[in-house]
């Protein structure tokens, strides 16, 4: 192995086993060092070039190197075995391509099927895509063989490029295996060559599926292998086998006399020059015809086994136009020939894979697999497959495992899905559906390294074993409902990620190679639907209504309750599609999708959706502020019934059990209690913006309502009033950049100010697409284009350090003396942590121009110059749980009941409307011990503070947290260091299953809500806070609760 400095970092390592070549690349100091070693010492040269066969820089040539042409050089191997090439990192190419030239006992070129590659630096997925697209679209002589050779050449680089690189490989091979990309284009090859390259590609892909560093790369390699032939076998047996059958059975071949069978002659010509996996389907179809003497069977099997038509056969490079003759004496020879073809061309075929993998397994596992094959249609086989696959996993993941083991695993997984999809879930007992869901999840996690799906499985296993109480009790069913929703969300996120990574590549192939749009437009969706994990979706859909019914919950979730005596019912795909619209008459929207961050359009009196919607999402809060109905429907039948009323006028009411009822009405009612007209102009808090000479930063004792927003004031007041009342309410220390700071900073950056003014010009009346683009440009300008005035940095650093928010002012301000004019002035250079602080502040200011904020101001008649943004700076309290309390029920407006929601981790997962539900609870305010859990959490992610802690910059505008307008979520809060996304592990979360702990914590929060309400003279409050790992509670925000009359 290469001897390098101890601090060297491995870049690339590759073993070319068949040729006895090892490549090892490291980053060592300022150089990249590549060692190429051969097992056997021989007189040989390395013929090499860099970056697609460009001549390497002469300074990088090892001793003895000589030029060959303008593309390559040759270097003798030291001792016939080793070469070391050193390249400066600053000038390092992406890759080194090479072949071996052996000079003894005779000259021989060894190229690994195409050429060998050493990756020297991080590859660029776009350059790989460009190389592939050029070959596929421009090369006039191109075939499946050439394609697979190119796959070998770029596979390592694609893997190093990460998931998008391997998604490219999968997309490319999927388009190939489905014949969207042609297999035959003016190019011939020998059967032994295609057998070899198929074997090499399949083994390399299996190696990536087993050992790639990134789990998504492993997944895409597995998905790619599922569509590949296994390769290997004796390729010459394909070419000679057909000849031997023809010669041995009296079929005319060339000048040899015999039966003139034109079909066999034409097929023989194809097999001789262009054998592909198509030949397996052709052989199977031919055998079907020989058995029945019915050409319909020939064409049927061609289509069923290979998706081949008569036109496809006629368009081969060596076309097959003749129809086969009935020669039944050829049945036995072609049965044997079919096996020869399958050895080379079959991939994840269950029987072939089981036979080819058997030599790599122990006797007992082979017996278990044969048991599955012999009883493959029995009802118990899916469970047996999961058991077998669990044992097979150790074999296929062993170092150096043969590709046949993974092909067998893929074939078993495919058969499992086939059997599950035959099951009529609607006829199963509820317990059986739960068992089946757990089985499918277990099968999925054998294939996929997904922490989220493994957590879903753990939750289902816990529920199956009686965790959460008696099965189908209300409590158990609420937990099961959360498990269903979490599984659906995790599955959706998993599949959405696949779609997002493969569809752009498919689009690129479609555009460059001029492919049929029908094969491209839904490519990503078809990949997702074909993924083995997709079968989970149907099971969850079947299970959800059953657990909802057992839990005693309505198929509706009412987030904002209101009466709609009459309105026009309009269907839209997404609430986002109608952002910025204003309806001339009261309108209820049937929005299939609601993301949670949208506004309620002017004139909209209700939104009914199929999307999960948090009670505290931004759209939910806005719905309550505008007195609009907002509800989620979980029942497909009821949704379809509502959809049938689309385009008519309806009245909508909420029944006592929480169901939403809609009935057609003759005409819209006006003056109804749900509002719906343009809302009254919002009255903002008057401000005194900071001017020249004003402080850049304020400590808490300097806060007043004309220099900071309600968020800062409420925290200051909460601290004071809690202390005065004797309530134990911990509140984090904070400092603020007052109103007018942004405007002062912008004035000191005139170029940025000019760019911002240009970006914001002409917004009024412009189409929403243009508005969105201009607002995005404005946010980018403010986020990245502002430089802090020199005197702002030390002043803010000093105020923050005095308040204890940072340990020392030197974190933000280095304190260097700069000379201005004749005298040195104590103005600070930025300290080591200043860049993160300033970036967070600027991003908060930039959030003034998010779409939702701009639309809200426009809807409420607020001009750009009226809205001022102070910025509140606080330490982030590391949270085990985050919560929000309403000291009055925000839906029913019951003043005697406290309602709350709680999530694992930081509160951004709750107030930021991350997908899924929070743990919801309620209790009589006067009897906290009677707390009742009304729903369990299903959010995918818990957001955790970075290990070293961080600070957060929070928006504090004069247009939020007002007495009659919460404005929650309109403007952003930005952590200095990003919070960590961690999959939420509910199966091991004691708060869900320990009733005593649950009552203690949640009851204590109800008590806290009462104390805060008492500190504000009985005014109802919205309270946000966190609970740390030691159980200590900190309140991070409290504001008056906005309650509208019903």
N, C-alpha and C positions, 0 to 999 in steps of 0.2 A: 504494500500500500504506500501511497505517496507520503513522504516525510515533509511535513509543513509545520509552521508555527502553531503553538497550542491554541492561539486565539482564532485559528482558521475556521471558517464556516462552510459547511458542505453546501454546494450549489446543485450538483447533479451527480447521480451514480447510475450506471446502467451496465447490465451483464448481457452480452450477446452470446448465449449459451452454445448455439449450434456452430458458431465460428470460433469459439474460445477467446472472445475479446471482452475486456473489461474497461469501462470508461469511468474516470473519477475526476470531478471538478470541484475545486474549493476556492473561496475568496480568502486570500492570505495577505493581510496588510493592504498595500495599494495595488496588488496584482490579483488577477484571476489565473489559477494554475490548473492545467488540464493534463492528466496522465492517461495514456492509452497503453494497455498491457495485453500481450498475447500469451496464452497458456504455454505454447510450444515455441522454442527458439528456432527461427528460420531466417534465411536471407530474404528480407522483405522490405518494402518501402511503404510509407504512408502517403497516399495521394490525397491531398486535402485542400479545402478552400473554406471561406467563411461566408455566412449570410447569403445562401443560395449561390454558392460557387463563385464568389468573388476572390480575387487574388489577395492573400493576407499581406499585411504590412511587413516589410522586410525585417523590421526591428524585432518581430516576434518569431522569426524563423529559428528553429534549433540548429545546432551545428550540423553541417553536411547537407542542408536543404538547398535544392536547386529548382528554378522555375521550369514549368512544363509548357504553359501557355498563359494567356491573359486571365485565366480563371483559377488556376491551381498550381500548387507546388508539390514536390515530393521530398520526403525526409526519410533517411535510412533509420531503421529501428536499432537502438543501442543494444548490442548483444543479441540482436534478432528478436527481442521481446518487448522493449519499452521505449516510449517517447514521452517527453515532458515539454509542453508548450506553455509559455508564460506570456500573458497579455496585460498591459496596464488597465486597471479598472476604468479609468476615465475614457479610454478608447476601445472598450471591449465590445466586440460584435455580439449579436444575440446567440449565434450558433456556429458550430464547426461541423462541416460535412466531410466525410472521408470514405475511402475504400482502401483495400489492401492489395498491393501488388507483390505477389510471391515470385521469386526468381529461381527457386529450386524445388523439386528436381526439374521442373519446367515452369515457364512463365504462366501464371494463373492469377486472374483478378477475382477477388472475393468482395462482394458488395452487399450481402445480407438481403438480397432481393431487389434492392434499389440503391441505397447508400446508407452508411451509418451516420448517426448524428450525436454530437455532444452539445448540450445546452450550456452556454457560458454565462448568460445573464437572463433576467426575468423576461420571458417572452410576452409579446403583445398580442392579445386575442384578435385584434383588428387586422394585424399583418397576416396571421394564420388564415383568417377568413378571406382576405384578399387573394392569397396564394391559391386557396381551394377554389374560389369563384373563378379565377382566371383559367385554371385548368378545366373546370367543368363547362365553362361558357365559350372558350376560345380554342381549345385543342381539337383539331379535326380528327385525330385518330385516338380514340378513347374508349375504354371498356371497363367492365367490372374489375378486371385484373389490374388495370392502371390505377383505378380508384383506390383499391386496397393497398397498392404499393405506396400511394401518396398518404393514405391513412397511417401506415407504418412510419413514414417520414416525419409526420407532424404530431403524432400522438403524444410523445413525451412533452413537447412544447405546449400542447393544449392542456395537458394535466397540470403543468407548472403555471399556466395562465389562470388556473382556478376554475370554479364552477361554470363560468361563462365559456371558457375554452372547451371543457368537456361537453357542455350543452351543444356547442357547435359540432363536435364529433358525432354526438348522438343524432342531432337533426340531420346532418349530412347522410349518415348511414340509414336513418329512417326513410328519408326521401329516396335513397337507393333501394332499400329492401322492398319498398312499395312500388318500385319502378317508375316513380315520378321523374327520377333521373335515369337516363337510358343506360342499359347494360352493354349494348352493342353499337359501336360507332366506328366503323372502318378500322377495326383492329382485331388481330388474331393472336392466339397464344396456345401453348401446349397444356394439356390437362395436368401434367405433373407440376407445372409452374403455378396454376391456379390452386391446386391442392396445397402446395407449399405456402403460398402467401395467405390463403384462408386460414391455415393452421397457425401461422405466425401472428396474424392479426387477432385471431380468437384467443390465443394464449396471452398475448400482450394485454388484450382487453380484460381477460380474467385476472391477470396480475394487477391491473389498475383497480378493478372492482374489489380486490382483496386488500391491497396495500397502499392505495393512494392516501395522501395525508388528509385531504378534505373529505368529509362524509358525502357531500354533494357530488364531488368528483367520482367517488366510489359508486354512488347511485347511478350517475349517467353512464359510467362504464358498464354496469350491470344491464341497464336498459339497452345500451348499444349491442351488447353481446346477445341479448334475447333475439335480435334480428339477424345475427350472423350465422353462416355455416361453420361447422366445427373444423373443417379442413383436415388435412392429413390423409391417411390411407395411401394407397398406391395410385397416384394419378394416372399412370400408364395403364392400369387395369380398366379405367374408364374408356380410354381410346382403343385399347386392344380387345376389351371385353365384348364390345358391340361387333367388332370384326369377327371374333371367334364364334359368336352366336350365329352370325350370318353364314360364315363358311361351314360351320358344323351342322347346319340345318337346311342346306340347300337353297339359300337366298343368294341371288345374283349380287356380286360385289365386284366392281370394276370390270375386268375382262373375264372374270370367272363366270361360267354358265350357272344358271339356276333360276329360281322363281324371281320374277321382276316385281319386287316390293318397293315401290317408290318412296313410301313413307319411311321405311327403315333406311334406305339409301340417303334420303335428305337429312334424317335425324343423325345418321352416322357422320355426315359432313359437318353438322353443327357440333357434335361431340368432339370431333377431331380438332376443331379450331376455336370453339367458343363455349365449352361446357360451363354451366352455371347451375345454381340450385333449381332453375326451371326444369332441368332434366329429371329431377325426382318426381315432380308433378306429371311430366310427360310420361314417364315410365308407369306411374300408378294409373294414369288414365288409359294407357295402352293395355295394361293388364286387365282393367275393368272391361274393356272392349273384347279382349280375347276370351274372357269368361262368358260374356253375354251375346257376343256377335251383334251388338246394338250400338251404333255410332252415337246415339244419344248419351250412352253411358260414358263414352270417351270425352265428349264435350262437357258433360256435367262434372266429371271428376277433374278435368283440367281446370275448370272454374273453381270448384270447391277446394282443391288442394293447392292451386297455384295462382288463382285469380287470372288465368290465362284465357284468351279468346282466340278464335280462328285468325283474327286480324293480327294479334300479337305474334302468333307462330309465323305468319306470312311476312312480318316485318323484322324477323331475326336477321342478323348479319348473314347467316346461312339459312335462308327461309325454309320452312316446312309447309308446303302447300298441299301435298298429297294426303289422302285419307288412308288410314291403315287397312290392310287386308286381314281377314279372319284366318289366322294360322294357329289353332289351339295348341299344336305341339310345341309352341314357343313359350307356353305359360311357365313351365318350370325353369327354363334358362333365364327368363326375364325376372322371375322372383329372386334368383341369385344376383342378377345384375342390379336389381333395385337396391339390394343391400350394399353392393359396391358403391353405388351412387350416394346412398345415405351416409356411408362412412365418411365421405368427403364433404357432401353438400348439406346434410341435415344439421340443424342446430339444436334447439331446445325441443326436439321430438322425444316424447316420453320414453318410448320403447328403445329407440336407438341410444338415447342418452344413458338409460339404465344399463344397457349392455356395455357401452364403451367405458362407463365409470366403474363397473363392477370390480375390476382388478385393483382399484385404489381403495376399496372398502373392506371392512372385516366381514366375516361370515354372517354374523347375526344381523348386521345392518342390511346386507344384501338380501337376506331372507325377508326382512321387514319390507324392503322395497318391492320384492317380488309379490309379497302378500297384497300390497297396494295395487300393483298392476293386475293381479289375477282377480281382484274384487273391486275394480275401479269404479263401478257403478253402484256399489252398496251405500246405504245411507250413512254408515259410520266412517267412510273413507276420509272425509275432510279432517276429522279429528286425528286419524291415523297419519295423514300427510303432515300435519303440524308436528306431531311427535317425531316422525322420521326426519323432517327438515331441521328440527332442533338438534338431532344427533349429527346430521350431515354437516351442520355449520362448522364444527370443529375440523372436519376433514377438508372442506373447501377453503377454509381460512388458514390452513397450515402453510408455512413457507414452501414455495415451489409447487403448490397444489396444481394438479392437472386441470385444464379447462373443462374437461368432461364432468367434473364434480359440480362446477357452477352451472353448466348447461343442464345437468340433471335437476339441480335445485330450482332453476327457472322453470323447467318443464313441470315439476311437481307443483310449484306455485300456480302456474297457469291452469293445471287441472283442478286444483283447489277452487280457483275462482269459477271455473266452468260449473263445478258441482254446486257451489253456493248460489250462483245465479239461477240455477234450476229450482231452487227452493222458493215456494210461495210463502213468504214471510207473513202474509196476512192471515194464514191459516194456523200459524204457530201460536202456542200458549205464550203469554208474556214472559214467563221464566225461560222458555226455550229461546226467545229472541235475545234476552240478556246473555244467555250462554253462548249463542251464536255470535253476538257482537264481541264478546270477550275472545272467542276463538279466532275471529277474523282479525282483531287487533293483534293477537299473539302471532298469527301468521305474518302480518305486515311487519312487525318489529323484528322478525327473523331476517327479513330482507333489507330493512332500512334502519340506519343508525340515526334515529330521531328521538331526542330526549323528550320532546313533547308527546309523541305518540306512546312512548314507553310510560310516561306519567299517566296518560289516559288509560292504558292497560292496567296499571297498578290501581287506579281508582275503581275500575270495573271489577277487578279481582277482589278488592276489599268489599264492594257491595255484594258480590256473589257469595262471599263467605259470611254474610250477615253483619258486616260493618255498617253502622248507621241505624241499627235497630231491625225490627222485624221487616221482612220483605213486603213491599207494597203498603207498608204503613205510611202515614203522611210524611213523617220525617225522612224515612228511607226514600220515598218517592221524590221529595224535594232534592235530596242528594243525587238521586239518579237523574233527575232533570238537569241538574248542573253538570253532571258527567256527560250527558247527551250533548249539551250545548258546548262544553269544552271540547269534546271530540269533534264536533262539527266545525268549530272554529279552527282547531289545530289542523284538521284535514283540509279545510279551505285554504289556510295559509300555506300549507305544504304544496298543494296543487297550484295555487296562484304563483308561487315561486317558480315552479316548473314552467308554467305558461309564460311568465315574464322573461325567462331565460331562453326558451326555444323559439317562441314566435318571431322575435326580431331576426333570428338567423334564417328562419323559413322565408320571411319576407325578403331578405337579402338574396337568397337563392332564387326566389320567384322573379324578382326584378332583373337580376343579372343573367339568369339562364333562360328567361322568358318561359317559365313554367305555367301550366294551366292554373289560373287563379283559383279554380274550384279545389285544387289540391293544396293550396297555400292558406286561403283565408281562414279556415277553421283548423289549421294544422295543430296549433297549441291545444285547442280544446279536445281534439281527437286523441292527442297524446295523454292528456289528463284523464279522459274517460277510459282510455285503454290501460291506465296504470293499475296494478293489482290493488292498490289502496283504495281505489275509487268505489269498490263494492261496499265499503263502510258507509258511504253516504245513504244508500237505500235503507240500510239497517237502522241508522239513526232517525231517518224520516219515519220509519215504521214504529219506532220505539217512543218517540217524543209524545205523540197524542196519548199513549197509554200511561206514561208516567205523569203527564199533566192531569189526566183524569184521576189517577190514584192519589195525587198530591192535593186534589181538590182545588186546583187553580183553574181559572178561566182560560180558554184558548186566546184570550186577549190580555194584553198588558197595557193598562191605561197610564200614561206618563203625565199627561196634562188633561184634566177633565173639564169639559165645557158642553153646554147645550147648543145644538145647531138646529134651530127650527126649520131652516130651509137654505139650501145652497146648491150650486152646480157641482156635480161630481165629475172629476176629470182624471183620467189615468195617465201617468208618466212613468218612464222606466226608472228614473232617479230624481230625487228632490234637487240634486245638483243641476239637473237639466233646466230648471226653471228659476235658478238664482238670478235676481235682478229684474224679473218680470213683475208687473203690477196688474192685478185682475180687476176688471171694471165692476164685477158683481161678486158677492160672497161665493167662495169656491172651496170645496173639499178635494184634496189631492189624494189619489190612490197611488202612492209612490212605492214601487216594488223595492227600491233600495234607498235607505237613508244612512248616510255616513256618520252623522252626529255633529258635524261642524257647520251645517248649513243654517241659513236664516229662514224664518217663516216669511214668504213673500207678502207684500202688501195685498190685501183683499183675500188672503187665504185664511179661512176660519177653522180648518182642520187638515191634518195629515194622517192618513192611515197607511201602514207599511207592513212589509213582511220581515223587515230587518230588526235584529235585536237592538233595543234602544235603552240606554241608561237613563234613569230618572234625573241624573245630574249632568247629562251631556249638554253641550251648548245648545243644540236644537231643542232639547227638552226645556231648558230654562227660558229660551226665547218664546217657546210656545206658551208657557205659563204667563210670561210677561205680556204677551199679546192676546191672552185669553183664548188661544186656539186649542182645539182638541188635537191631541197627539196620542196615537195608540198603535200597538203592534199586534198583528193577527198571526197566530201560530197554526191555524186550521186552514188547510187548502180548500176545503169545501166552502167555508164561509167567505174566504177570499174570492173564490170564483163567483159566488153569489153577489158579492159587492161589485165585482168587475162587470157583471152583467148589467148593472145599473149605471155604468159609466156613460156620460153624455146626457144624463137626466138630472132633474132636480130632486133632492132628497132631504129628508129630515134625519138627523143622527142623534141618538140618545145613548146614555150609558146605563145599563140595567144594574140593579142592586148587587148582582153577583160579579159585576165588572165586565160583562159582555157588552160589545158595541153593537147597537141595533140600528139599521138603516132602512128607511121606508121611502118609497117614491111619493113625492108631493106635487101638487098641481103647478105651483109657481114659487119662486123664491120669496121667503119672508124677509122683510126689511126691518131695521131697528132692533134686531135681536141682541140678546145679551152677550153673544160671542164676539162682539166687536167686528172686525173684518174690514172696516174702512181704513184709510190712511191714518196711522197713529198720530197722536198729538205731537207737536214739535217738542223735542227733548230740551229741557232747561238744564244747561250745564252749570257746574259750580264756578262762580267767578274766580278768577285767578289774578295773581300779581307776578307775572313772569320775571324771572331774574334778569337783570340787566348788567351792564358793565360795572364792575366793582362789587357786585353781589357775590355771596359765597357760592363756590362751586358745589359744595357738599354740606349737608345738614345732619347733625346728630339729632337723636330723638327729642331732646328737650327744645329744639328749635322748630319742631313741626307745628304748622298751623294750616287751616283749611284753604288759605289762598296761595300756599307754596308747595303743598304736597296733596296727593289724592286721599280718598277715603280709606284706602287700604292701609296706608301708613298711619293715618289718624286713628283708625279703629284699633290698630295694635297698640298704639300709645295709650289710648283711652282704656283699652282692656287691661293693660298692665296697671294703670293707676287705679281704676275702679275695683279691680279684683283685690288689689292690696288694701284699699280702703275698706272693702267689705269683709276682708279676712278670708276670701276664697283662695284656695291653692290652685292657681292657674298659671303654669309656666309658659312664658312667651319669649321667643328668641329676640335678642337685641338686633336692631336694624339701624341703618343710616340711609340717606336718600340723596339723589341728585334732583333738585327742585324743578318745578315748572320753569320753562324758559331755557334750561340748560342745553337742550337739543338745538334750539334756535341759535343760541350763542355759538355753539360748536360749528353748526352749519355755516354761520356767517364767517367764521375763521377759516373755512375751507371753500373759497369762492368757486373753484372749478367744480367741486362736487355739488355745490348749490345750483350751479347752472345746469349740470347734467340732470339733477333731480327735477328742476323746474320743467325741463324739456320732456322728461319721462311722464310727468303728470299733466301735461297739456292736452286738452281736447278729450278728457274722459267723459264729460257729461254728454249723454246722447249717443256715445259710441257703442257699437255692438259688444256684447259681453266678452267675446273671444279677444277683441282688441284691448278691452279694459283689463282682462286677466294678464295679458302679455305686458302691458305698460306697468301695472302694479307690481308684477314680478321684477321688472327692470328697476323700479323704484326701490324695492326692498333690497335688491342686490347692491345698488348704489350706496344706500345708507349703511348696509351691513359691512361693506368692505372699503368704502371710499372716504371715511372720516378719520382725520388725525386729531388726537387730543391736544388742545392748547397746552403749552409747556407748564403753565402754572396750575392747571387742573390736576395733574397727576400727583404732585406732592401734597396738595390740599386734601384731596380725596383719601390718599393713603394715610395721612395723619388722622383724619376724622375716623376712618375705619379702624385704625390701630387703637385709637383712644377708646372706641366702643367695644374693642375686643373681638371684632369680626375677623381681623387678621392679626397674626402674632406680632408683626413688626411692620412699620411703614416701609422698610426696605424691600419687602416682598413686591411692592408695586412701584416704589420710587428709589432709585439707586443713590440719589443725593450728590451727584457730581456737580462741580461748579462750572458753569458755562459763562463765557465772556460776551457781554453785549455792550457795545460801545467801549468805554474806557474802564468800567468797573466790573469785577466778577459778581455775578448774581447767583444766589442759591436756587437754581432751577434744576429739577431732577431729570435724569434720564430714566427711562422705564426700567423697572426692576424685573426679575425673572418671571413673575406671575402676572405681569401687567397685560400682556397680549390677550390672555384668556379673559381677564376681567373686562377689558375694553371691547372685545368681540361680543361678549354677552350683553353689555349695555347697548351697543349699536344694534344688535339684533332685536332687542326689546323696542328701541325706537323705530326700527324698520317695520315692526308689526303693526304700526299705524296704517300701513298700506296692504294688509291682507285683504283678500276679497270680502270676507265676512265682515271685517271692520268697516271697509269702505261702503259696502252695501247697507250696513246698519246705519251709518251716519247719513247716507243719502235718504234712507227710508224715514229717518227721524228729523230731517231738515237741519242737520248739523254741518256747517261749512268746515273746510279744511283748517282755516285759521283759528277756529274756535276751540279745537281739540288740542290740549297740551298734555305732554307725557312726562310725568316724573318717573324716576326709577328707584325702586326700593331694593336695597342690598341686604341679604340675610345669610347666615350660615345655614346650610342644609342639615337638618337633624336626621341622622341615619335611622330609617324606619323599618321596623318589622311589619307594622301595619300602618295604614293611613285611613282616616275616616272623615266623613262629613256628617254633621248633625243638623237637623231642622227641628227647632223646638216647637214648631207647629207642623202638622201634617200638610205638606205642600200640595197634595192632590185633593184631599177631602176638606182641608182647612180646619181640621179639628184642633182647637187650641190646647186641648188637654193631653195631647199625645205627642211624644217625641219620636221622630223617625230618623233612621240613620243608615248609612252604607259604609262598608269597610272592605279594603282590598289588602292583599299582601304587598309589602314594599311601599314605595313612595306614592304620594297622592296623584301624581300626574297620570297614573293609570286609571284613576277614577274621574277626575275633573277633565282630563284630556280626552275622554270618550274613547278609550281603547276598547277594541271589540270584546264582548262578553259582559257578564253580569257581575256585580259586586255581591258580597254577603249583605243582605238587607235585614233590618230588624226594626221593631217598634215596641213601645212600652208606654203605659200611662205615666205622664211626667211625675205624678205624685207617688208612683209605686214602681220604682226602677227594677225591683226584684222580679217583677212580672214580665220581664223582657221576653219577646217572642221573635224567633228567627222566621222570616217570611220568604227567604230565598237564599240559596247557597251560591258561592262564587263560581264563575266559569271563565273568567278572563284568562287568556293564554299566558300573559307575561306579568311578572312582577318586576318593577323598576327599582333597582337598588342604587344607593349612593356609592360612589367610588370608594375603594378601601381607605384612602387617605383623607376622605371627606372633601367637601367642596362648598362653594357659595352659590347663590342663585340671585340673578337680577330679575325683579318682578315688575311688570307694568303697573303703573299707578296713575292712570289718566283721570282727567276731570270729567270724563264721560262714562265712568263705571262705578259700581257700588253705590249708586244713588238711592235715595229713599224709595223712588217709584220705578227704578230701572237698575237691575243688577248688572247687566252688561258683562256677565261672567264669561270668560273665555274669548272675548273680542280681541284682546291684546295678549301678547305672549309673555311667558316667564321662561328665562333661559338659564340653565345651570352653567357655571363656568367650565366644568368638566362634565361630559355627557354621562347621564345615568346609564346603568348597565341593564340591558334587557336579559332577564333570566326567566326561563319557563317556570310557571307557577306549579309547585308540587303539592297538590291538595291531598293526596293519599296519605302523606306523612305530616299533614298540618293538624296539630291537636285541637285547634280552635273549632274545627268542623266536627270532631267526634267526642271531645271531652265536654260534657254538658256543664259540669261545675265551672270549668275555666271559661266557658262561653258566657255563662250567666254573670260571672264575676267581672269580666272585661266589659261586656256590652252594657250591663247594668251600671257599671262605673262611668261609662261614657254618657249615659242618660243623666246621671247625677251631675256630671260636668256641664252638660248643656243647661241644666237648671241653674247652676251657679253662675254661668256666664249671662244667662237671661236676667238673673237677679242683679248682676253687676250693672246691667243697662236698664235698670228701673222697670223690669218686666217686659221690655220690648223683645219680641221674638227674634231669634238670631239664626243665621246660617253660620256654622262653625266648621272650620277645617283644622285638622290636627294629625299628629302621628303618635304612635306608641313604639318605643325603642325596644331592643332585645331584652332589657332589664324590666320592662313593663312600665317605664316612666312615660307619662303623657305630656306632650308639648302642643300648645295651640298656635298654629301658624297664621290663622286668619279668622276674624269674626266680623260679620256685617249684618245690618238689619235685614230681616227676612222680608222679601216682597210678597205680600199676600193680596191677591185681587179678589173682590167680591164675586161670588159664584152666580 
